[in-house]
Amino acid sequence: MLHIINYIVRIAIIIIGIILLLDIIPLNDDDRMLFRVMGVLFILFGIYRIVKYKIKYKEYISNVEEEENE
């Protein structure tokens, strides 16, 4: 269950980034470039968090398997 929540939060960050990047929700015209940059950062951060989570989870599983084999 915890894995599902982790992925939902990380995917939500990516979706927020897409919304900011594509200007789906109209915001101030003065800050349009700022919101696009923030959108790109949100998308990259969400992807980074998903990849980092997968790597850490694989490390955790291999550590647990090593401890069981000992």
DOKOLVEX-75028 format. One record per atom (N, C-alpha, C, CB): x, y, z. Coordinates in pm, whole numbers, padded with zeros to 5 digits, always signed. Glycine has a CB too. Layout:
BEGIN
XYZ...
! end
This chain:
BEGIN
+00083-00120+00000+00000+00000+00000+00087+00126+00000-00094+00000+00122+00197+00120+00074+00285+00236+00082+00348+00268-00053+00394+00212+00186+00375+00165-00132+00432+00186-00265+00335+00264-00354+00469+00052-00330+00208+00231-00344+00107+00298-00426+00100+00445-00389-00030+00231-00408+00103+00475-00261+00098+00615-00216+00222+00690-00264+00088+00622-00061+00338+00628-00255+00461+00692-00303+00452+00727-00452+00582+00601-00277+00406+00632-00532+00395+00657-00675+00288+00762-00706+00364+00528-00748+00177+00761-00633+00071+00860-00655+00124+01000-00630-00050+00831-00566+00197+01018-00520+00251+01151-00487+00351+01196-00592+00316+01151-00348+00437+01108-00635+00539+01145-00732+00478+01173-00869+00644+01034-00744+00378+01097-00908+00310+01122-01034+00230+01251-01026+00218+01004-01070+00174+01282-00909+00101+01408-00892+00196+01527-00911+00035+01414-00752+00319+01515-00863+00417+01622-00883+00443+01641-01033+00550+01589-00809+00455+01532-01107+00476+01542-01252+00355+01605-01319+00504+01402-01312+00235+01568-01278+00113+01625-01337+00105+01774-01309-00011+01553-01283+00139+01816-01188+00141+01959-01156+00241+02031-01246+00177+01983-01006+00355+01969-01269+00454+02027-01358+00402+02042-01500+00578+01943-01359+00329+01942-01548+00272+01949-01683+00168+02061-01690+00208+01814-01722+00086+02073-01586-00015+02179-01583+00052+02316-01586-00104+02166-01457+00159+02333-01508+00229+02461-01509+00299+02487-01642+00330+02465-01395+00357+02384-01700+00431+02399-01825+00339+02435-01941+00507+02271-01857+00226+02367-01950+00135+02387-02063+00037+02501-02039+00058+02260-02091+00043+02565-01923-00043+02679-01891-00191+02642-01901-00011+02797-01984-00226+02525-01850-00365+02479-01853-00453+02566-01765-00374+02332-01809-00402+02600-01647-00474+02690-01557-00419+02830-01584-00456+02648-01405-00503+02922-01630-00452+03056-01662-00406+03129-01535-00560+03138-01733-00284+03177-01539-00226+03250-01428-00186+03389-01478-00104+03175-01368-00117+03464-01397-00074+03598-01438+00009+03592-01565+00007+03665-01325-00015+03686-01654+00065+03693-01777+00208+03737-01747+00001+03788-01877+00226+03811-01638+00359+03860-01603+00453+03746-01565+00350+03959-01488+00400+03642-01504+00482+03534-01452+00474+03407-01536+00442+03503-01311+00435+03417-01659+00416+03299-01743+00547+03219-01758+00363+03339-01881+00657+03287-01783+00787+03219-01799+00829+03152-01668+00896+03320-01846+00805+03219-01557+00839+03161-01427+00763+03031-01405+00807+03260-01315+00634+03029-01438+00554+02908-01417+00596+02797-01513+00405+02939-01436+00640+02831-01632+00689+02728-01725+00818+02667-01673+00712+02787-01865+00906+02751-01621+01031+02699-01564+01000+02612-01443+01127+02815-01524+00908+02656-01359+00868+02576-01244+00806+02443-01289+00768+02654-01156+00730+02446-01398+00671+02324-01451+00777+02224-01493+00582+02355-01569+00880+02272-01562+00990+02183-01603+01061+02128-01481+01091+02259-01694+01083+02213-01381+01149+02166-01259+01065+02062-01185+01178+02284-01167+00935+02082-01179+00847+01985-01115+00853+01851-01187+00702+02036-01111+00849+01856-01320+00854+01731-01398+00986+01659-01374+00834+01761-01548+01096+01731-01383+01227+01668-01361+01240+01614-01219+01340+01769-01389+01190+01691-01121+01197+01646-00982+01112+01521-00961+01151+01758-00887+00994+01516-01021+00909+01398-01008+00973+01275-01069+00775+01424-01073+01033+01291-01187+01101+01179-01252+01220+01134-01167+01148+01218-01394+01296+01231-01116+01411+01200-01030+01366+01121-00908+01483+01328-00987+01256+01163-00845+01210+01095-00724+01163+00953-00753+01096+01176-00660+01099+00932-00868+01056+00797-00905+01177+00707-00927+00968+00800-01031+01275+00756-01001+01394+00675-01028+01469+00647-00898+01488+00748-01129+01485+00748-00814+01556+00731-00686+01482+00632-00597+01570+00867-00614+01350+00637-00595+01271+00544-00515+01290+00400-00563+01122+00582-00519+01288+00380-00694+01308+00245-00747+01446+00191-00711+01289+00245-00900+01549+00275-00722+01685+00232-00690+01696+00196-00542+01787+00343-00725+01645+00281-00455+01652+00254-00311+01572+00130-00274+01601+00374-00231+01458+00109-00340+01376-00009-00310+01448-00137-00352+01241+00001-00382+01514-00133-00467+01590-00250-00511+01706-00279-00415+01644-00229-00654+01774-00174-00367+01880-00193-00269+01826-00253-00140+01950-00060-00240+01711-00205-00097+01650-00257+00026+01615-00405+00010+01523-00176+00061+01555-00442-00103+01518-00581-00126+01642-00670-00130+01439-00595-00258+01749-00625-00196+01869-00709-00203+01934-00720-00065+01970-00651-00306+01928-00617+00017+01982-00625+00154+01901-00722+00238+01983-00487+00220+01770-00720+00222+01685-00812+00299+01713-00955+00255+01535-00778+00281+01728-00979+00126+01758-01113+00076+01893-01161+00125+01754-01116-00077+01993-01072+00132+02125-01111+00182+02117-01151+00329+02225-00995+00163+02040-01076+00407+02026-01107+00549+01953-01240+00570+01951-00994+00621+01857-01270+00484+01785-01397+00495+01875-01514+00459+01661-01396+00404+01966-01494+00365+02056-01602+00323+02165-01630+00424+02118-01568+00190+02195-01535+00510+02303-01555+00607+02260-01638+00723+02353-01425+00656
! end
